[in-house]
Amino acid sequence: MTSFRAAPAWLANAVFYQIYPQSFADSNGDGIGDFNGIAERLAHLAWLGVNTVWLNPCFVSPFRDAGYDVSDYLSVAPRYGSNDEFAKLVEEAGCRGIRVLLDLVAGHTSDEHPWFTASADVPGDDRYIWAPDAHQDGFIPSPGSRPGAYLPNFFAFQPALNFGYGRENPAEPWRQPVDADGPRANRAALRSIMDHWLGLGLSGFRVDMAASLVKDDPGRTETASIWTELRHWLDNTHPDAVLLSEWGEPEVSVPAGFHADFFLQFGGPTDGGALRSLWSNAAGTVTESWDPLDCFFDPSGKGSPRPFVEAWREASAAVADRGFISLPTANHDFSRLNCGPRSAEQLPAAFAFQLSWPTLPAIYYGDEIGMRYVPGLPDKEGSVLGPRYNRAGSRTPMQWDDGPNAGFSPAPADRLYLPLDPAPDRPTVAAQRADDTSLLHFVRRLIALRKATPELGSDGSVEVLHAGYPFVYVRGGRYLVVVNPQRNAVSYTYDIPAEPRPLEVSGVRADGGALTAEGFAYGIFDLGR
């Protein structure tokens, strides 16, 4: 097993907050969020208690996939501001105790990147994966004078960078091994890109499609080796920086070199079953190939926390002390918590679980106030992935107040990046700040409790007492957590050794040998052991 430098100490206490920059805050009135807008809202993040922000891609791009089609890795897109404004944002965030991570698109570029336009005209250029046959299955015909076709990594306009192949195929002699000149040049380019941004004060990267680098790679063995190499380089040159992966299989990605990986709506042998078993309720973003399941956080009470708990146990055993697993409320590719039959009243129970489980919590912007997944939106910058999968519903503008455009932008409404949630009762930060009983205040208290109570953090132990309704577990041998995310009242027999002290409780009673939880109830108790 490869040995790495221990993860930076700050990571164990990270509370991630994902910002989709074009939808967070617009400072210049063009309808698109920007760096200065984020900087103006740092006070909200500091008040909430998050300490690590992850920004979706901000590089120069034609934005056919919302910035995941990069055409210049060393410059930010003008719609967000300048490189200097980005550096200022990182500095101002740091002054508030907030670290900033950037999204790194490692496996492909835009077909407008100068690397690709040059490669499309130079037959000997091996930065991308080319086949001599213009009709090669799965390839896209060359747009330049070079004959043949290139391999896309996702959309057709995202040519795959050449990191080599995991094995040879006599029928495809153009395949290159991972140590060929092209793959080695791309690994060097990744180091150069990371070095550039880390030099501006960045604290690390979330790596997009991290498992996609080496093609035909059984077990992702060669892809893992690339990240192992990059992790050793990072440990030596930027030891306080971190790499988070969009892999969705922590038991593979973390031993390979990532400091943390997310449970995602895809990845691993169950295709994201761990996360989907919690949140995916057949509304919002739905892939037709997903196995039907009843999620645990649903008013029907048909789900179970067991698939998640079992996946977490397996991943935790493999990760051990080498890194961390992160549990998001949502992300830019997946439905928000407030989606379909899961309404605002059900969200506190979800946060009580997410912020008391031994993973690194990741809050998607707006989830702290219960923003809704908005159905029926048009395709925006490649947001539609299938007949029931429009990511735009999770990417609508942040709702700050009751002013024009919910405080997101002074632009005319028809110029906004995406339409606002049209619901007349849409939540806002201002309204919830003024209400001590709001979801926003509750999330803030949970974050503060987690920070003040090491047993509730990522390193504390967990003992699951009941993997059902209610979900009952003890953290650090002392803190009892009870969550009932369905509409009906339930009970669980538990011999409580002493009168527990309630820390955050709604609808849960601990009476002698029984725990009783009303519908959508939660409770965190100090057992005083």
N, C-alpha and C positions, 0 to 999 in steps of 0.2 A: 504494500500500500504506500503510495507516494506521501511524503511528509511535507507539509507546508508550514510557513510561519503562522502562528495563531492569528485568528481574525482580530482586527482592531477592537479594542475594548468597548468602543462606543456602539458597535453593532448590536451587541446583546440587548441593549436598552432602546433600540430604534423603534419608533412608531412612524411608519411610512405614510406619506400622503401623496397620492398620484395626481398631478396636474396635467390636464389636457390643455396645452397653452392657448390654443386658438379659441377656447371656450371659457376661460377663467376670468379675465378682466381686460377690457380694452381701454387704453389710456388716450389714444389719439383719434378716436371717432371713426375708424374705418370699418368697424363691425367685427374685427378679428382681435382676439386677445393678444397680448404682447408682454415683453419682459417688464416694461415700466408698470403695466397694470398689475402684474404679479407682485412687483416690489411694493406697490401701494397697498396691497392686501396682506403683506407679511404679518401685520399686527394680528390679523384674524388667526393665522396659523400658530403664532406664538401664544396667543391667548388660549387656543384650543389645546395646546400641549404637544403637537407633533414636532418632531425634531429632525426629520429627514424627508426631503421632497424629491420625488422623481418626476422629471419632465419628459413627456413624449418628444419625439425627434424635432429638433429646432434647426436643422441644417438646411442649406440651400436645396431646393427641391421644386420640381414642377407640380407637386402635390396631387398626383393622380391616386396616391394611396396615403393621403394625409401626412406626408413627410417621411413615410417609410420607403420612399423612392428618392434616395439621396443623390444629388448631383455635385456636391462639394462638401466634403467632411470637415473642412477647416474653417468654414464661414457659416454664420447663422443666416437664416432666411430673413430678408429685409422686412417681411411683414411682421416679424416679431421684434425687430430692432437691430442693433449693431452688435458686433463682438464686444465692444466696450460696454454697452448697456447690459449685455449678458454678464460680463465680469463684475459690473457694479451690483447686479442682482445677487450674484453669488456672495459678494462681500457683505452686502446689507443683510442677507439671510444669515450669514455667519455671525454677524453682530447680535443677532437675536437667538443664537444657539441652534440654528437650523442648517443642516448640511444639504447640499444639492447634488443629485445624480442626474446624468443625461442618458437618454435612450440611444444605444449604439446599434446601428443596423450593420451587422457583421457579415452576413452571408450573401448580400447582393447590393447592387446600386440601381439607380435609375438608368434607363437606356439613353438618357441625355448627359450622363456623366462623361467628362472628357476621356476617362479611361476606356469607356465602352465605345465611344464614337471613333477613337483611334483604333481600338481592337477590331472594329468592324471593317476597317480598311487595310489592316496589316495581317496577312496570314500567319506570320510567325509569332504574333502576340498571344501569350498564354495566360493573361490575367483572368480571362473568362473561360467557360467550357464550350468548346466549339466541336461540331461534327462536320465532316466534309459533305454529307448528304443534306441538301436543303429540306428534304422531307423526312428526316430522322424523327421517329416517334417521340413525342413529348418536347421537341425542339421548335424554335421559331426561326423562320428564314432570315438570313442576314439582311440588315437594312443598308449595308454598305457595299463596297466593291469586293470585299472578301467573300469567296464562295462558301456555301454550307449554311449552317444554322447554329444558333446558340441555345443553351439550356436556361429556361427561366427558373427562378427560385420560388416565386409565388404567382403574381400576375405576370402577363406576357411582357410588360414593360419593365420588369425587374430581373435583369440577367444575373444568373448565379456567378459569383466570384469563384475562381478555380482554387479550391483547397485540396484538390486531388480526389482519387477514388480509393476506396478501401480494398478493392480487389480487381484483378485483371479480368477482361472478357475478350477472348479472341475475336469475337464478332464486332467488337468496338475498339479497334486498335488505337484510337485517338485518346482513350482514357490515359490520364497521367497519374503516377504515384504521388503520395503526399510530400515526398522530398524532391519533386521536380522544381525547376526554376520558377514557374508560375505560382504554385502554391507557397513556396518559400517567400516570394516577393509579397504575396498577400498577407502572410503572417507578419512580415516586417512592417507592412503598411498599417496593420491593426495596432502594432506597438507605437508607431509614429503618431497615429490619430489619438490614441489614448494619452500618450505623453503630452501632446499639445494641450488638450483640455484639462488634464490634471494640473498642468502648469499654471492654469488660470484660477486654481483654487477649488476645482470640482472635487467631490469626495468619492467618485466612482461612477459606475455605469450599470444600467439594466440592459442586458444584451438581448436583442430581438432574435427570435428563431435560432437560438444558440445551438440547437441540435442539428442544424441543417448544413453544416459546413462541408464535411466530406461526404461524397455521394457513394451509394452502394456500400455502406459501411456497417456490416453486421455487428449488432450490439453497440453501435456508435463508438467503437473502440478507438478509431483514428481521430474522430472528432474530439473525444475526451482527451486524447494525447495533445491536441492543439491547445485546449484550454489549460491543461496541466503546464505546458510550456509557458503560456501567457501568465498564468498565476505565479510561477516562479519568477518571471521577469517583474511582475507587479510587486511581489514581496520584496524584491531587491531594490527597486527604484522608487516605488510609492507605497511604502508599507502601511500607511494609514488609509489607503483607498480600498474600495470593495468592488466586487463583481457580483451582480445578481443576474440570474438567468431566466429567460423565458424558455423553459424546457418542460416544466410540469412533471418532472420525475426526480425529486431531490435525491433519492437513493443512488442515482447515477451521476447527476450533475455536480453535486457537492463533493463527492470523492474525486471527481475529475478536476476540481480546482475552483469552482464557484464558492463564494462565501455563503450564498443563500440561493434558494430556488423557491418559486411560488407553487402552491397548489393552483392549478389552472383548469379551465373548462376543457382542456385537451391534455394529452401527454400520458405516457406510461401504459401499462397493459390494460387499464380500464378506460383509456381515452378520457381522462379527466373525471373519472367517476367520483373521486373523493370530494372535490369541490361541488360538482353538480348534485351530489346526494344531499348537500346542505341547502343550496340556493336555487337550483334550476327547476322552475315550476311550469314548464311548457308554455311560457309566455315570454315575450321579448325576443331574445336571440336564441334560436333553436336550429340545430343541425339535424336534418332528416335521418341521418345514419345513427344518431345517438340511441342507445337502448332506452326504452321508456322506463322511467322510475318515478317514484313519489319522493319528493325531497322532504327532509326533516322539518325545515322551517316553512311550514305550510299549515293553514288553518284546518285542513282536513284531518290531520293527525295520522296519516297513512305511512309516513316515512319512518326512518330510523337513523340514529347517529352512528350505527355500527359500521357501515361502509367507510365513513370518514375516520372513525377511531382506528379501525384495522389498518387503513392505508397510512395513517399518521404513525402508528406503532411500527409498521414495517419500515417506513422511511426514516423514522427517528433512530431505529436500531442501526441502519446503514450509515446515516449521517454521523451519529455519535457526537463527539466533541469537535468534529472537523468544520462545522458550520451550522446553518440554521434553515428552517422551513418557514416560509411566509404564507399567511392566510389573508387574502384580500376580501373586502366586501363586494367588490366588482372590479371591472377594468374597462378600458376603452373598447374592448372587443366582446364584452359580455354584459348581460342585463344587470341593471342596478338592483339593489335589494328591494326597493319599492317598485314592484312589477307584478302585473297580473293580479292574482288573488291576495298577494301579500301587500297589505296596506300599511299606512304610517303607524297605526297602533301596535303593529306586530314587530316593529323594528327594534325597540329597546331590548327585547329578549335576544335578538340576533347579536347586537353589540355586547350585551352582557357575556355571551359566549365568546365572541371573537376576541374581546379584550381581556379575557381571563384564561384563555387556553395557552399552553406553552409553545406558541409560534410567534413569529414577528408579525404584528398586525399591520395591514396595509389598508388605508381608508381611501377610497376613490372620491375625488372632489365632489362635494355636494351630498354625499351619502350621510354626512354628519348632520344634515338638516332633513334628510329623507327625500331628496329630489327623486322624481319619478322617471322611470323609463318611458319615453314618449313614443308611442307607436305611430305608424302611418307617415313618417317623414320621407322626403325624396332622397335618392342616392346622393351622397355628398362625399366627394374625393374618395371614391371606391368603397363606401361604407357598406354596400349591399353585397353579401356573400352567398345568399341563397334566398329562396322564396319566403322563408320565415326567419331570415337572419340579416337584419339591418342594424348595423352598429351605430348609426346616427342617433338612435333613441337613447343611447347612453352618453352622448357627446354634446348635449344641448347646453346653452349658456348658463353659467353659475348664477344663482338667484340671490342677489345681495340684499335688495330692499324692495319696497313697493313703488319706487319711482319708475321713470321710463326705462323700458327694457330690463326691468328688475335690477337696475344699477349696474348691469354688465357693460353697457356701451352707450355713449351719447349719439351714436349713428341712427339714421332712420331704421325702423324695424325691418324694412325689406332689404337692408344691407347687412344684416347680422349673418355671421358664419352659418348658424342654423337657427331656426325659429325657437322661441322660448316655449316652455311648457304652457299651453293655453289655459290650463285649469285655473279657475278663479281663486281657488284656495291653495295655490302652489306655495310651498314653504319658502321663507327667506331667512337669511342670516340675521337681519335687523330685528324681525319680529321674534325670532327665537332667542336672541340675545336678551331681549326685554322680558322674557318669560322663564323664570327659574325652573319651571316644570317641563321645559321643552326637551326634545331629543338632543339638541345641540348642547345644552347644559349637562345632560346626562352623559353624553359621550365625553365631554370635558372632565367630568368627575371620575369616570371610569379610567381615563388615561392617567389622571393624577393618582388614583388609587393604585394602578398598576406600577407607576413609577415609585410610589412610596412603600410598596409592598413587594420585596424581591420574590417572595413565594408565588406571586401571581404573574411573574415575568417569564421570559423564554427559558430560563434555567431551572425554574422550580419544578418539583416533582408533581405528578398527577396520578391519582387513584380513581378510576372510574367505578362508581358504586352501582349505577343503573344506566345502561345504554338503551334508553327508551323514552317514553313520556311519563314523568319528567326525566330529563337528562340530569344526572346527579354525579358530581365528582368533587374530590378534595384536592386542593393545591397545597403543596408544601407541608402536608400532614396537619394543616391548621385551618385552611379557608375552604368552607363548604360553598359550592356553587350549584344552584338549582335553576334549570331552564325548562319552561314548558311553552314551546312555540306553536301550539295548536289551540283551538277555540274552547275545548272542553276542559273542565277541572279534572285533575288526576292527583293521586297520592302515592307515596312510597314509604314503606316501613323502614325506619332507620333509628337505631338506638343512639340518640344524641347524648354524649357523655355529660354535658353541662348545658346551661342556658346559653345558647349562641347569641353573640352580639351582632345585630344587623348592620351591615355596611352600606349596601345598596339593595333595597328590597321593594318589590311591588307584587302583591298578590300571592306571596308565599308565606305559609305559617309553619313554624317548627315547634310542634307540641309533643314533648316527651318522645314517644317512639314512632312518630309519624311526621312526614313532610306532606303538606297539602299545597298544591299549586293551582291557582285559578287559570283560566285561559289566557295565553300570552303573558304569563307571569315569569318573573325572574327573581333570584335572590342570591346575594353574596353575603355570607356570614363568617364571623370570626369565632371559631370554636374554642379559642383561648388555650390551646394545648401548649 
